[in-house]
Amino acid sequence: MDSVLIITLLTVIFALAFDFINGFHDTANAIATSVSTKALKPRQAILLAAIMNFLGALTFTGVAQTISKDIVNPYTMHNGSVVILAALIAAIAWNLITWYFGIPSSSSHAIIGALAGAAIAAAGFLSINYKGFIKILEALLISPVLAFIIGFIIYSIFKVAFRNFNLAKTNKRFRLVQILTAAIQSYSHGTNDAQKSMGIITLALISSNMIKTNDIPFWVQVSCATAMGLGTSIGGYKIIKTVGGKIMKIKPINGVAADLSSALIIFGATFIHLPVSSTHVISSSILGVGTAHRVRGVKWDTAQRIVFTWIITLPITAILSAIVYYILNIFM
């Protein structure tokens, strides 16, 4: 069998594995608040998230097209198939490490950093499409700040609007609303996160001359949506524990505010075809809600640990993927 075909098949397999891991790694963030407030039982939340992620993944392709062309040029990328395979291996390794320790790191940062690192290892710094790469980095950096601000604003509005309501009855009603917001948040996650693997597979297909444009093949959409849905069904209880309880003590009204804030940011990014980190956005919206509720109620030590992981993910995955590329290049 032709070596390019073998590498491309391996790339598709690893991309689907990345999506599967993303399913139980990142999707846990989307349902963490509804589980922690007991609006949904873990199994119910995971089933809901799996279905909504699958549907979301089939709805859009704009982010996938951005990933397939804006980080590196797929038509001129040196040793492209090996670059992409190395990036996937590095991103998967980092996702598994952070999942094991229960740290909600970003799969988006992991795959983007890894792809850049492997491309640089293959052809130097000029291999990066800096205009597109900077645009993606800006989206990744600005989106958590916006999520924090919007979370703060939405919860501040809730505090004023419901200040004269009976607290117990209000929380009971918001617990029901949380089922809807968890579904919306999971759907929004699927519209953005699953597309990253679609873009990676499309990039691999272009670099191996199997397709000519960056239009996303339908079988790629279905495969990635299925992989993410299956991964979500496995669940990510360690991440749920961190996001749902270790940032702040979440009540149903807090959870609804956080869910709405993060879903709004993720949908906005999807509509303008930019990848964002659902992990960053969701955690930041919870921090914004927590700050509006009571600054001292936020567990800032956990927040600092999360932010530190965000910062180190890009350089670590870039270095790791460069190492993997050099190893793969010896054998392929």
N, C-alpha and C positions, 0 to 999 in steps of 0.2 A: 504494500500500500504506500502511496506517495507520502513523504514526510510532512509536507504542508497540510495534507488532509488529516493526518494523524494529530498534528498539533492543533488544528482547527477544531477537531472533535473533542480533544482534551479541553480546549478553551471553553467550548460550549458546556461541557460537563462541569467544569470548575465555576463557570458563571452561574449556572443553575444551583450549584452547591452554595455559592456566595449568596444567592437570592434566598435559598432555603434557610441559611444561617441568619440572614437579615430578618427573615420572618420571625424567628424566635428571639432574636437579639433586639431589634429595633421596635417591633410591633408591641413588645411588652410595655414600652413607654406609652403607647397609644391607649392602652386599657388599664394602666397602673392606677389612675385616680378612681376609676369606677370600681375596681376590685378593693382598693383600700377603704373606700367608704361603704362597702358592702352593697352598692347598688346592683352589682352583678357578682355571682359566684365565679371563681376563677375559670372553671370549665365553660360556663356560659359566655364569659367575656372573651375567652380564647376562640370559641366557635363563632361568635359574632364577628370578631376581628378577622378571622380567617376568611369568612364569606365576603366581608366588606373590602378587605385587601385585594381579594381576587377580582371583584368587580371594578375596583379603582384602577387596578393594573391594566385592565382591558380598555379603559376609557380614553387615555391620552397617549401620545407618542412624542410630544414636543421636547420633553426633557431628555428622552433617549437620543433624539437627533442632536441635541446639544452635546451630550457626552461623546457621541460618535465622531464629532468633528472639531469641537472647540478646545480640546486639551492638546491633542496632537493631530497632524494632518494624516488621515488614514491612507491617502493615495501616495504619500511620499515617505511614510514611516519606515525606517530601516529595521529589518528583521521583525516586522510587526507582530507576527503570530507569537513569537517567543516573548516579546515585550508584554503582550496582553496576558499571556499565561503566567508570567512572572508576577505581574501586578495582582492577578487574582489570588495566587498562592499566598502572597504577602498580606493582602487584605483579609483573607480568610483566617490566616494565622493570628493576626492582630484581633480580629473579632472574637475568636475563640478564647484568646488570653483574657480580654476584658470581660467577656461573658462569664468566664470561670470565676473571676474575682468580683462579679456583680457590679461592674463599673459601666454606666451607660455612656459608652464612647460612641463616636459617629462612624457608621458604615460608609457614609458619603465621604467624609474626610479620608477614611482608610483607602477606598478605591481610587479616589482622585490623587491622593498623595502617592500611592503605589504606582499608578499609571505614569505619573510624571517622573518618578524615580527610575523606573525601568526604561522609559524613553530616553532619559538623560544618559543612563548607563550605556544604552545602545548607540546613540548618535550625538551625544553632547547636549549642551544647554540650548542650542539653536533648534533642536527638534521640537521644542515646546511652542505651541501657538499661544504666545503671551497675551494677545488681546483677549482671546476667549478664556484663557486660564485665569487671568486677572478678574474678568467679569464673573466667573464662577466663584473665585475666592471672595469677592465682594459680597456675593449673595450669601455665602456660607457665614461670613463675618457679621453682616448687617442683620440677617434674619433673627438671630437670638436676641439682639438688642431691641428690635421691633416687637418680638414676642413678649419680652419683659415689660415694655412700655404698654402694649395693648392689654396684657394680663392685669397690670396695675390699674389701668383705666376702667376696664370692664368690671373688675371686682369693686372698684371705688363706686361705680354707678350702682352695682347691686347693693352695696352697703347703704346707700342713700335711699334707694327705691324700696328696700325691704326692712328698713330699720324699725318700723312700727308693727311688723308682722310677728306672730308667735314663732319663736325659734324652732321648736320641735316640729311644728306643722310645715314650716318653710323647708327645713332639711328633708323631711319626708317627701315633699313634692319635688324638691330638686334631685332627690335620689332617683325618682322616676325619669326626670329630664335627662339625668346622666346616662341612661341607657341609650337615648337618642344621640347625645353628644359623643359618646364612646363610638357609636356606629359611624357618625360623621368623621370623627378623628381617624378611625381606622381606614375609612374610604379615602380620605385625603392622603394618608400614608401610602396607600397603594398607588395613587395617582402620581406620586413623585418617586418614592424609593424603588419600586419594582422597575421603573424605567431605566435606572442606572445599569442594571444587568442587561436590559434590552439594548442599550447603547453600546455596551462592551461587546456583546455578541455580534452586533451589526458592524462594529469597528473591526472585529476579527474576520468577518466574512468579506469585508471590503479589502482588507490588507492581504487576504489570500486569493483575491480576484474571483470570489464566488458570486458576488453581487457588485453592481456598478454604482449604485446610489446609496444614500443613507436613509432611504425609506425603510421603515422597520417592517420586516416580513411578519405576516400574521402568525405563523407558527412560533416565531420568537416571542411575540406578545403572550400567546397562550401558554407557552412553556414557562416563561418567567412568572406569569400570574399564578400558575399552578404550583411552582416551586415555592413562591412566597406564601401562598395559602397553606400548603402542607407544613412549611416551617412554622407558621403562626400556630397551627394546630398542636404543635409540640409544646408551645408555651415558653415563657422565659421568666420563671418565678424569682430568680435572683435579681433581675433587673426590676421587676415589679416591686419587690421589697424595697429596693433603694429609692426608686422614683416615687413610689406611692406612700412611703412613710419616713424615709430618712432625710428628706429635704424639709418638710414641714408636716404637721398633723393636719391631714386634709379632711374637710367636711364636704358634704354634697354641694353646697353653694360654691365652695372653693373649686371643686372639681369641674363643675359646669363652666365657671369662668375660665379656668385653665384650658379646658378642652376647646371651647369656642375660640379662644385667643390663638392657640397653636394651629387649629384647623384653618383659621382665616389666613394665617401666614403661609401655610403649606399650599393651600389652594391658590393663593395669589402667585406664589413662585411657580406652580405648575402652569398657570395660565400664561405666564411670560416666558415659559420654557427654560427655567433655571432650576438646577438641583439645589436643594437645601438639606440640612441635616434635621430630620424629624426629632432625633435625640436632643439636639441643641435647642430646637424650637420648643419642644414640650417641656424640657427641664427649665428653660428660661421663663416660659409662661407661668409655671408653678412658682418660680422665684418671684416674679412680678406680683402674682396674686398674694403670695405669702407676705411680701413687703407691704402691700396695701392693707392686708389684714392686721398684721402685727410684726414689726421688724424683728423683735426679739424672738418671735415664734419660729423664725427660719433657722434651720440648722446650718449655719454658714460654713462649718468645717466640712460637711458633706458637699456643699456647693463648691467650695474651693477645690476639693478632690476631683469633682466632675470637670470643672473648668481646666484644671491642670491636665487632665486626660485629653480634653479637647485640643489643648495647645500642642501637646507632644505627638498627637496622632499623625499629623501630616509629615513631619520630619522622620519619625520612626518608620512609618510604612514606606516612605520614599527610599530610605537607606536599606530597609529589609528587602524591598523589591529589586533594588540594584544588585544586592548580593545574590538573590535568587536568580536574577537574569544571568549573571556571570556563571553561576553553576549550571543552569540549563544550557547556556551557550556552549559549554564544553561537550555536552552530550548530544546536542541537536544541530 
